Amino acid sequence: MTNKVLAKCLLGFIVLALFSCGSGEKQTLEYHLSDISLVLEGPMFPGSNESQAEIVFSPEEVLESAGVSRDNIKNIRVKEVTLRTNNEETFDLFESIVVQMVGGGSSLTSVAVQSPVPASSASLTPGVSEKAELAKFKSADKVFLVIDANINEDYEDDFELKADLVFLLEVSK
């Protein structure tokens, strides 16, 4: 009887050891890009207006601190997008904003949407698309951030804004 109990305990210990070793193989890291400048050039008219900015996608410091490289990236997702005006203006001119990314030979991918835009907002945190997988950007050094903004009236001047992005890098060791 004690042999059976001892065998079950030993088997349970082995299974536990195997699962605990396996759980350390995958890891999620955060990579931040801040103060990305975008300009919607005036004059703008009601409907869709676009701006884009080239961003350098360089998560090496974050990856190295975890002891991995770009080759270890299995998936990339956007965790959060923050848009803010550069001046005293608010986003009242806007009906909706779609944040997209393109690069590395991939097609345009929507990563966040704000619709409707809340009144009197100088800062927005659009809803992030959980389905937007950006693993194709892992080998791209340059990626373009694209803002597609629907406005509700004519606007003669340039509209400057800044974007902050937080990425989740799913890596394996």
C-alpha positions as protocol buffer text, in pm:
chain_id: "A"
residue {
  index: 1
  type: MET
  ca { x: 0 y: 0 z: 0 }
}
residue {
  index: 2
  type: THR
  ca { x: 278 y: 244 z: 87 }
}
residue {
  index: 3
  type: ASN
  ca { x: 448 y: 167 z: -242 }
}
residue {
  index: 4
  type: LYS
  ca { x: 134 y: 272 z: -433 }
}
residue {
  index: 5
  type: VAL
  ca { x: 106 y: 595 z: -233 }
}
residue {
  index: 6
  type: LEU
  ca { x: 478 y: 662 z: -280 }
}
residue {
  index: 7
  type: ALA
  ca { x: 450 y: 592 z: -655 }
}
residue {
  index: 8
  type: LYS
  ca { x: 150 y: 829 z: -688 }
}
residue {
  index: 9
  type: CYS
  ca { x: 334 y: 1101 z: -496 }
}
residue {
  index: 10
  type: LEU
  ca { x: 642 y: 1055 z: -712 }
}
residue {
  index: 11
  type: LEU
  ca { x: 433 y: 1064 z: -1031 }
}
residue {
  index: 12
  type: GLY
  ca { x: 255 y: 1379 z: -910 }
}
residue {
  index: 13
  type: PHE
  ca { x: 589 y: 1544 z: -832 }
}
residue {
  index: 14
  type: ILE
  ca { x: 725 y: 1462 z: -1179 }
}
residue {
  index: 15
  type: VAL
  ca { x: 412 y: 1601 z: -1352 }
}
residue {
  index: 16
  type: LEU
  ca { x: 430 y: 1916 z: -1138 }
}
residue {
  index: 17
  type: ALA
  ca { x: 799 y: 1959 z: -1217 }
}
residue {
  index: 18
  type: LEU
  ca { x: 736 y: 1922 z: -1592 }
}
residue {
  index: 19
  type: PHE
  ca { x: 454 y: 2177 z: -1593 }
}
residue {
  index: 20
  type: SER
  ca { x: 647 y: 2429 z: -1387 }
}
residue {
  index: 21
  type: CYS
  ca { x: 943 y: 2404 z: -1623 }
}
residue {
  index: 22
  type: GLY
  ca { x: 718 y: 2450 z: -1926 }
}
residue {
  index: 23
  type: SER
  ca { x: 547 y: 2760 z: -1787 }
}
residue {
  index: 24
  type: GLY
  ca { x: 873 y: 2958 z: -1793 }
}
residue {
  index: 25
  type: GLU
  ca { x: 913 y: 2911 z: -2168 }
}
residue {
  index: 26
  type: LYS
  ca { x: 661 y: 3177 z: -2274 }
}
residue {
  index: 27
  type: GLN
  ca { x: 670 y: 3535 z: -2158 }
}
residue {
  index: 28
  type: THR
  ca { x: 490 y: 3861 z: -2242 }
}
residue {
  index: 29
  type: LEU
  ca { x: 696 y: 4180 z: -2250 }
}
residue {
  index: 30
  type: GLU
  ca { x: 582 y: 4541 z: -2281 }
}
residue {
  index: 31
  type: TYR
  ca { x: 743 y: 4771 z: -2536 }
}
residue {
  index: 32
  type: HIS
  ca { x: 660 y: 5145 z: -2528 }
}
residue {
  index: 33
  type: LEU
  ca { x: 683 y: 5402 z: -2807 }
}
residue {
  index: 34
  type: SER
  ca { x: 609 y: 5758 z: -2694 }
}
residue {
  index: 35
  type: ASP
  ca { x: 558 y: 6103 z: -2842 }
}
residue {
  index: 36
  type: ILE
  ca { x: 506 y: 5998 z: -3203 }
}
residue {
  index: 37
  type: SER
  ca { x: 425 y: 6319 z: -3390 }
}
residue {
  index: 38
  type: LEU
  ca { x: 142 y: 6323 z: -3644 }
}
residue {
  index: 39
  type: VAL
  ca { x: -1 y: 6611 z: -3845 }
}
residue {
  index: 40
  type: LEU
  ca { x: -336 y: 6616 z: -4020 }
}
residue {
  index: 41
  type: GLU
  ca { x: -260 y: 6879 z: -4283 }
}
residue {
  index: 42
  type: GLY
  ca { x: -511 y: 7152 z: -4350 }
}
residue {
  index: 43
  type: PRO
  ca { x: -724 y: 7240 z: -4518 }
}
residue {
  index: 44
  type: MET
  ca { x: -934 y: 6941 z: -4416 }
}
residue {
  index: 45
  type: PHE
  ca { x: -1290 y: 6872 z: -4520 }
}
residue {
  index: 46
  type: PRO
  ca { x: -1573 y: 6666 z: -4368 }
}
residue {
  index: 47
  type: GLY
  ca { x: -1508 y: 6295 z: -4402 }
}
residue {
  index: 48
  type: SER
  ca { x: -1187 y: 6095 z: -4391 }
}
residue {
  index: 49
  type: ASN
  ca { x: -853 y: 6272 z: -4340 }
}
residue {
  index: 50
  type: GLU
  ca { x: -527 y: 6083 z: -4301 }
}
residue {
  index: 51
  type: SER
  ca { x: -190 y: 6130 z: -4139 }
}
residue {
  index: 52
  type: GLN
  ca { x: 102 y: 5893 z: -4107 }
}
residue {
  index: 53
  type: ALA
  ca { x: 429 y: 5879 z: -3923 }
}
residue {
  index: 54
  type: GLU
  ca { x: 723 y: 5650 z: -3972 }
}
residue {
  index: 55
  type: ILE
  ca { x: 822 y: 5487 z: -3645 }
}
residue {
  index: 56
  type: VAL
  ca { x: 1133 y: 5290 z: -3566 }
}
residue {
  index: 57
  type: PHE
  ca { x: 1028 y: 4957 z: -3422 }
}
residue {
  index: 58
  type: SER
  ca { x: 1330 y: 4866 z: -3209 }
}
residue {
  index: 59
  type: PRO
  ca { x: 1241 y: 4651 z: -2906 }
}
residue {
  index: 60
  type: GLU
  ca { x: 1596 y: 4514 z: -2864 }
}
residue {
  index: 61
  type: GLU
  ca { x: 1652 y: 4666 z: -2519 }
}
residue {
  index: 62
  type: VAL
  ca { x: 1332 y: 4506 z: -2384 }
}
residue {
  index: 63
  type: LEU
  ca { x: 1411 y: 4173 z: -2550 }
}
residue {
  index: 64
  type: GLU
  ca { x: 1773 y: 4168 z: -2430 }
}
residue {
  index: 65
  type: SER
  ca { x: 1666 y: 4237 z: -2070 }
}
residue {
  index: 66
  type: ALA
  ca { x: 1457 y: 3917 z: -2094 }
}
residue {
  index: 67
  type: GLY
  ca { x: 1743 y: 3724 z: -2254 }
}
residue {
  index: 68
  type: VAL
  ca { x: 1572 y: 3682 z: -2593 }
}
residue {
  index: 69
  type: SER
  ca { x: 1600 y: 3824 z: -2947 }
}
residue {
  index: 70
  type: ARG
  ca { x: 1358 y: 3917 z: -3226 }
}
residue {
  index: 71
  type: ASP
  ca { x: 1368 y: 3555 z: -3341 }
}
residue {
  index: 72
  type: ASN
  ca { x: 1192 y: 3461 z: -3016 }
}
residue {
  index: 73
  type: ILE
  ca { x: 890 y: 3686 z: -3085 }
}
residue {
  index: 74
  type: LYS
  ca { x: 582 y: 3473 z: -3149 }
}
residue {
  index: 75
  type: ASN
  ca { x: 322 y: 3748 z: -3157 }
}
residue {
  index: 76
  type: ILE
  ca { x: 290 y: 4125 z: -3122 }
}
residue {
  index: 77
  type: ARG
  ca { x: -28 y: 4300 z: -3013 }
}
residue {
  index: 78
  type: VAL
  ca { x: -113 y: 4655 z: -2919 }
}
residue {
  index: 79
  type: LYS
  ca { x: -209 y: 4687 z: -2553 }
}
residue {
  index: 80
  type: GLU
  ca { x: -288 y: 5058 z: -2550 }
}
residue {
  index: 81
  type: VAL
  ca { x: -295 y: 5364 z: -2774 }
}
residue {
  index: 82
  type: THR
  ca { x: -311 y: 5719 z: -2638 }
}
residue {
  index: 83
  type: LEU
  ca { x: -366 y: 6018 z: -2865 }
}
residue {
  index: 84
  type: ARG
  ca { x: -334 y: 6375 z: -2742 }
}
residue {
  index: 85
  type: THR
  ca { x: -342 y: 6718 z: -2899 }
}
residue {
  index: 86
  type: ASN
  ca { x: -26 y: 6926 z: -2913 }
}
residue {
  index: 87
  type: ASN
  ca { x: -193 y: 7246 z: -2814 }
}
residue {
  index: 88
  type: GLU
  ca { x: -499 y: 7384 z: -2638 }
}
residue {
  index: 89
  type: GLU
  ca { x: -734 y: 7224 z: -2890 }
}
residue {
  index: 90
  type: THR
  ca { x: -959 y: 6931 z: -2821 }
}
residue {
  index: 91
  type: PHE
  ca { x: -1075 y: 6650 z: -3047 }
}
residue {
  index: 92
  type: ASP
  ca { x: -1422 y: 6811 z: -3085 }
}
residue {
  index: 93
  type: LEU
  ca { x: -1369 y: 6838 z: -3460 }
}
residue {
  index: 94
  type: PHE
  ca { x: -1354 y: 6459 z: -3487 }
}
residue {
  index: 95
  type: GLU
  ca { x: -1639 y: 6209 z: -3524 }
}
residue {
  index: 96
  type: SER
  ca { x: -1418 y: 5899 z: -3522 }
}
residue {
  index: 97
  type: ILE
  ca { x: -1052 y: 5799 z: -3537 }
}
residue {
  index: 98
  type: VAL
  ca { x: -904 y: 5472 z: -3662 }
}
residue {
  index: 99
  type: VAL
  ca { x: -543 y: 5391 z: -3570 }
}
residue {
  index: 100
  type: GLN
  ca { x: -368 y: 5158 z: -3815 }
}
residue {
  index: 101
  type: MET
  ca { x: -22 y: 5017 z: -3876 }
}
residue {
  index: 102
  type: VAL
  ca { x: 159 y: 4897 z: -4187 }
}
residue {
  index: 103
  type: GLY
  ca { x: 513 y: 4776 z: -4250 }
}
residue {
  index: 104
  type: GLY
  ca { x: 734 y: 4478 z: -4318 }
}
residue {
  index: 105
  type: GLY
  ca { x: 555 y: 4409 z: -4646 }
}
residue {
  index: 106
  type: SER
  ca { x: 221 y: 4364 z: -4470 }
}
residue {
  index: 107
  type: SER
  ca { x: -116 y: 4517 z: -4542 }
}
residue {
  index: 108
  type: LEU
  ca { x: -274 y: 4794 z: -4337 }
}
residue {
  index: 109
  type: THR
  ca { x: -391 y: 4659 z: -4000 }
}
residue {
  index: 110
  type: SER
  ca { x: -643 y: 4841 z: -3776 }
}
residue {
  index: 111
  type: VAL
  ca { x: -521 y: 4837 z: -3417 }
}
residue {
  index: 112
  type: ALA
  ca { x: -758 y: 5080 z: -3239 }
}
residue {
  index: 113
  type: VAL
  ca { x: -1083 y: 5273 z: -3293 }
}
residue {
  index: 114
  type: GLN
  ca { x: -1245 y: 5568 z: -3116 }
}
residue {
  index: 115
  type: SER
  ca { x: -1605 y: 5620 z: -3221 }
}
residue {
  index: 116
  type: PRO
  ca { x: -1767 y: 5841 z: -3121 }
}
residue {
  index: 117
  type: VAL
  ca { x: -1507 y: 6085 z: -2997 }
}
residue {
  index: 118
  type: PRO
  ca { x: -1604 y: 6225 z: -2654 }
}
residue {
  index: 119
  type: ALA
  ca { x: -1665 y: 6600 z: -2639 }
}
residue {
  index: 120
  type: SER
  ca { x: -1399 y: 6833 z: -2498 }
}
residue {
  index: 121
  type: SER
  ca { x: -1128 y: 6565 z: -2497 }
}
residue {
  index: 122
  type: ALA
  ca { x: -764 y: 6668 z: -2533 }
}
residue {
  index: 123
  type: SER
  ca { x: -655 y: 6306 z: -2483 }
}
residue {
  index: 124
  type: LEU
  ca { x: -808 y: 5982 z: -2612 }
}
residue {
  index: 125
  type: THR
  ca { x: -750 y: 5615 z: -2544 }
}
residue {
  index: 126
  type: PRO
  ca { x: -918 y: 5438 z: -2836 }
}
residue {
  index: 127
  type: GLY
  ca { x: -1044 y: 5082 z: -2794 }
}
residue {
  index: 128
  type: VAL
  ca { x: -776 y: 4835 z: -2899 }
}
residue {
  index: 129
  type: SER
  ca { x: -850 y: 4548 z: -3136 }
}
residue {
  index: 130
  type: GLU
  ca { x: -775 y: 4217 z: -2964 }
}
residue {
  index: 131
  type: LYS
  ca { x: -760 y: 4047 z: -3306 }
}
residue {
  index: 132
  type: ALA
  ca { x: -485 y: 4267 z: -3450 }
}
residue {
  index: 133
  type: GLU
  ca { x: -183 y: 4039 z: -3462 }
}
residue {
  index: 134
  type: LEU
  ca { x: 132 y: 4220 z: -3564 }
}
residue {
  index: 135
  type: ALA
  ca { x: 391 y: 3940 z: -3559 }
}
residue {
  index: 136
  type: LYS
  ca { x: 473 y: 4029 z: -3918 }
}
residue {
  index: 137
  type: PHE
  ca { x: 641 y: 4346 z: -3785 }
}
residue {
  index: 138
  type: LYS
  ca { x: 900 y: 4152 z: -3585 }
}
residue {
  index: 139
  type: SER
  ca { x: 1156 y: 4174 z: -3865 }
}
residue {
  index: 140
  type: ALA
  ca { x: 1064 y: 4528 z: -3975 }
}
residue {
  index: 141
  type: ASP
  ca { x: 1283 y: 4814 z: -3859 }
}
residue {
  index: 142
  type: LYS
  ca { x: 1041 y: 5076 z: -3985 }
}
residue {
  index: 143
  type: VAL
  ca { x: 666 y: 5069 z: -3944 }
}
residue {
  index: 144
  type: PHE
  ca { x: 411 y: 5336 z: -4031 }
}
residue {
  index: 145
  type: LEU
  ca { x: 147 y: 5454 z: -3787 }
}
residue {
  index: 146
  type: VAL
  ca { x: -158 y: 5575 z: -3980 }
}
residue {
  index: 147
  type: ILE
  ca { x: -439 y: 5786 z: -3835 }
}
residue {
  index: 148
  type: ASP
  ca { x: -765 y: 5797 z: -4032 }
}
residue {
  index: 149
  type: ALA
  ca { x: -981 y: 6070 z: -3881 }
}
residue {
  index: 150
  type: ASN
  ca { x: -1336 y: 6153 z: -3979 }
}
residue {
  index: 151
  type: ILE
  ca { x: -1409 y: 6517 z: -3913 }
}
residue {
  index: 152
  type: ASN
  ca { x: -1747 y: 6690 z: -3907 }
}
residue {
  index: 153
  type: GLU
  ca { x: -1664 y: 7032 z: -4055 }
}
residue {
  index: 154
  type: ASP
  ca { x: -1411 y: 7221 z: -4267 }
}
residue {
  index: 155
  type: TYR
  ca { x: -1085 y: 7297 z: -4088 }
}
residue {
  index: 156
  type: GLU
  ca { x: -826 y: 7527 z: -4247 }
}
residue {
  index: 157
  type: ASP
  ca { x: -523 y: 7471 z: -4023 }
}
residue {
  index: 158
  type: ASP
  ca { x: -297 y: 7176 z: -3956 }
}
residue {
  index: 159
  type: PHE
  ca { x: -402 y: 6964 z: -3660 }
}
residue {
  index: 160
  type: GLU
  ca { x: -104 y: 6831 z: -3465 }
}
residue {
  index: 161
  type: LEU
  ca { x: -123 y: 6538 z: -3228 }
}
residue {
  index: 162
  type: LYS
  ca { x: 102 y: 6292 z: -3045 }
}
residue {
  index: 163
  type: ALA
  ca { x: 60 y: 5919 z: -3006 }
}
residue {
  index: 164
  type: ASP
  ca { x: 187 y: 5680 z: -2741 }
}
residue {
  index: 165
  type: LEU
  ca { x: 175 y: 5305 z: -2806 }
}
residue {
  index: 166
  type: VAL
  ca { x: 222 y: 5012 z: -2571 }
}
residue {
  index: 167
  type: PHE
  ca { x: 291 y: 4677 z: -2740 }
}
residue {
  index: 168
  type: LEU
  ca { x: 275 y: 4330 z: -2590 }
}
residue {
  index: 169
  type: LEU
  ca { x: 553 y: 4108 z: -2723 }
}
residue {
  index: 170
  type: GLU
  ca { x: 482 y: 3739 z: -2672 }
}
residue {
  index: 171
  type: VAL
  ca { x: 817 y: 3561 z: -2670 }
}
residue {
  index: 172
  type: SER
  ca { x: 943 y: 3211 z: -2610 }
}
residue {
  index: 173
  type: LYS
  ca { x: 1284 y: 3114 z: -2480 }
}
